[in-house]
Amino acid sequence: MITTILFDLDGTLLPVDMNVFIKEYLKGLGSKLKDYFEPKELSKLVLECTNQMLVSNDLEKTNEEVFFDHFYKNTNHMPETLRPVFEDFYINEFSKLKEFTSENHLIKESVRILKDKGYNLVVATNPLFPKKAITNRIEWAGLNTKDFSLITSFENMHFCKPNIEYYREILEQIKRDPTECMMIGNDVEEDMVSKKLGLKTFLIEDNIIKRGDDLSNIDYKGNYEDFYKFVLELPGRG
């Protein structure tokens, strides 16, 4: 029986065009670090470091450690110089990116209903950003971070989507069997892959990301309204 609902963030809880968002994110970060890097140089390095997180299988290092290990190996600037600048960016400038996102009242209401029905809720976003950047985006979606028992971020995870170990690590942290869980997301490859562990899956098609034709990992699919109706039919958890 399903007790726990895992939600992807970007394109699921938070309607957003990630191509535009990442472009503006790199532009803002480049402006913040203009005294240390040329914009193209920084963008290239950040994307390289992000790729290192995506391919890492090192259980001894968090994604954050993987990112910054690669970052500082490829620059002459010291961590004690740049870390405060990064932190200030996420505290003060990152919020400007809200204008490239929107809210959806149906997904907000779906989360509220699930909470009221007693389901355990998790934000299972690809952990490529600091927690501050992720909690900001949850709030931009009109949601309360306190409604989620776990929010994955690059500080608390060791793997990334679509690595199945990412989902295994979530299950270990929340102490749930995969048969108790359902993953909700808009990315066929990154979110629906969780079915391989035994999770049920629901594909949100409004902002769908699909790189191939294999739909075998999808149990349910539909738009935001379909998901809302699906949630209404779920039994209460007492």
C-alpha positions in Angstrom: 0.0 0.0 0.0 1.3 3.4 -0.9 2.3 5.5 2.1 4.8 7.9 0.6 4.8 10.2 -2.4 8.0 11.4 -4.0 7.8 14.6 -6.2 10.2 15.9 -8.7 10.5 19.7 -8.4 11.4 21.4 -11.7 8.6 20.8 -14.3 6.5 19.0 -11.7 5.9 20.9 -8.5 7.3 24.0 -10.2 6.3 24.7 -13.8 9.5 26.0 -15.5 11.4 25.8 -18.7 14.7 24.5 -17.5 16.6 25.5 -20.6 15.7 29.2 -20.0 16.2 28.8 -16.2 19.7 27.3 -16.5 20.7 30.0 -19.0 19.6 32.8 -16.6 21.1 31.0 -13.6 24.6 30.9 -15.3 24.2 34.5 -16.4 23.5 35.5 -12.8 26.3 33.4 -11.3 28.7 34.8 -13.9 27.8 38.4 -12.9 28.3 37.6 -9.3 31.7 36.1 -9.9 32.8 38.5 -12.6 35.8 39.6 -10.6 37.2 36.1 -10.7 36.1 34.5 -14.0 35.2 35.4 -17.5 31.5 34.4 -17.9 32.1 31.7 -20.6 34.9 30.3 -18.5 32.7 30.0 -15.4 29.8 28.5 -17.3 32.0 25.9 -18.8 33.5 25.0 -15.4 30.1 24.9 -13.6 28.7 22.6 -16.3 31.8 20.4 -16.1 31.4 20.1 -12.3 27.7 19.4 -12.7 28.5 16.6 -15.0 30.9 15.2 -12.5 28.0 14.9 -10.0 25.9 13.2 -12.6 28.4 10.5 -13.3 29.7 10.1 -9.7 29.2 6.7 -8.0 31.3 7.6 -4.9 29.3 6.9 -1.8 32.1 8.5 0.3 31.5 11.9 -1.2 28.3 14.0 -1.3 27.4 15.7 -4.6 28.5 19.0 -3.0 32.0 17.5 -2.3 32.2 16.1 -5.9 31.2 19.5 -7.4 33.7 21.6 -5.4 36.6 19.1 -5.5 36.5 19.4 -9.3 35.8 23.1 -9.2 38.8 24.0 -7.1 41.1 21.6 -9.0 40.4 23.7 -12.1 40.9 27.2 -10.7 43.6 29.1 -8.9 41.2 30.8 -6.6 41.0 29.6 -3.1 37.9 28.1 -1.4 38.0 30.6 1.4 37.8 33.4 -1.2 35.0 32.0 -3.4 32.8 30.1 -0.9 31.4 33.3 0.7 30.6 34.7 -2.8 28.7 31.5 -3.7 26.8 31.6 -0.5 25.9 35.3 -0.9 24.7 34.5 -4.5 22.2 31.9 -3.2 21.1 34.2 -0.4 20.6 37.4 -2.4 20.7 36.9 -6.2 19.2 33.5 -6.8 15.7 34.7 -5.8 15.7 36.9 -9.0 15.2 33.7 -11.0 11.7 33.3 -9.7 10.4 35.4 -12.6 11.2 32.4 -14.9 9.0 30.1 -13.0 5.3 29.9 -12.2 2.8 28.3 -9.8 0.1 25.7 -10.6 -2.9 25.6 -8.4 -3.8 22.0 -9.1 -0.4 20.6 -8.0 -0.5 22.9 -4.9 -4.0 21.5 -4.1 -2.8 18.0 -4.8 0.0 18.4 -2.3 -2.4 19.8 0.3 -4.8 16.9 -0.1 -2.1 14.3 0.2 -0.8 15.9 3.4 -4.3 16.0 4.8 -4.8 12.4 3.9 -1.7 11.4 5.9 0.8 10.6 3.2 4.5 11.1 3.7 5.8 13.6 1.1 9.3 13.9 -0.3 10.9 16.4 -2.8 13.0 14.1 -5.0 14.6 16.7 -7.1 17.9 16.0 -8.9 20.4 17.1 -6.2 22.5 19.4 -8.3 21.9 22.6 -6.3 22.4 23.7 -2.6 19.5 23.3 -0.3 18.9 27.0 -0.2 18.3 27.1 -4.0 16.0 24.1 -3.7 13.9 25.4 -0.8 13.6 28.7 -2.7 12.1 26.9 -5.7 9.7 24.9 -3.5 8.5 28.2 -2.0 8.2 29.8 -5.5 5.8 26.9 -6.3 3.6 28.2 -3.5 4.4 25.2 -1.2 5.7 24.9 2.4 9.0 23.2 2.8 7.8 21.9 6.2 5.3 19.6 4.5 8.1 17.4 3.2 10.0 14.9 5.3 13.0 14.9 3.0 14.2 17.4 0.4 17.1 16.1 -1.6 20.0 18.5 -2.3 23.7 18.3 -3.2 24.6 18.5 0.5 22.7 15.3 1.5 22.9 13.0 -1.5 25.6 11.0 -3.1 24.0 10.2 -6.5 21.9 11.9 -9.2 19.1 11.0 -11.5 18.8 8.8 -13.5 21.2 6.7 -11.4 18.9 4.2 -9.6 21.1 4.5 -6.5 19.7 8.0 -6.1 16.3 6.5 -5.4 17.7 3.7 -3.2 19.4 6.3 -1.1 16.1 8.2 -0.6 14.4 5.0 0.5 17.2 4.3 3.0 16.9 7.9 4.4 13.1 7.8 4.8 13.1 4.1 5.8 10.5 3.0 3.3 10.1 -0.1 1.2 9.8 0.8 -2.6 6.4 -0.9 -2.7 5.2 1.8 -0.3 6.2 4.7 -2.6 5.1 6.5 -5.7 7.3 8.8 -7.8 5.6 11.8 -9.5 7.6 13.5 -12.3 7.7 15.0 -15.7 10.9 13.3 -17.0 10.4 9.9 -18.5 14.0 8.8 -18.1 15.1 10.5 -14.9 11.9 10.1 -12.8 10.1 7.0 -14.2 13.3 5.0 -13.8 12.4 4.6 -10.1 10.0 1.9 -11.2 13.0 -0.4 -11.6 13.3 -0.4 -7.8 9.6 -1.2 -7.4 8.1 2.3 -6.9 4.8 3.1 -8.6 5.2 6.0 -11.1 3.0 8.9 -12.4 4.2 10.9 -15.4 3.0 14.5 -15.4 2.7 15.3 -19.1 2.3 19.1 -19.0 6.1 19.8 -19.1 7.1 16.3 -20.3 10.8 15.6 -21.0 11.2 12.5 -23.1 14.4 11.4 -24.9 13.2 8.1 -26.4 10.2 5.9 -27.0 10.4 3.5 -24.0 7.4 4.2 -21.8 7.6 0.8 -19.9 8.4 2.4 -16.6 5.1 4.5 -16.5 2.2 3.2 -14.3 0.0 6.3 -14.6 0.2 9.4 -16.7 -1.8 12.6 -17.3 -1.8 16.3 -16.9 -2.0 18.3 -13.7 -5.8 17.9 -13.7 -5.6 14.2 -14.2 -3.1 13.9 -11.3 -5.4 16.1 -9.1 -8.3 13.7 -9.8 -6.0 10.7 -9.1 -5.1 12.2 -5.7 -8.8 12.7 -4.8 -9.4 9.0 -5.3 -6.5 7.9 -3.1 -7.5 6.5 0.3 -6.7 8.4 3.4 -3.9 7.1 5.6 -5.7 7.8 8.9 
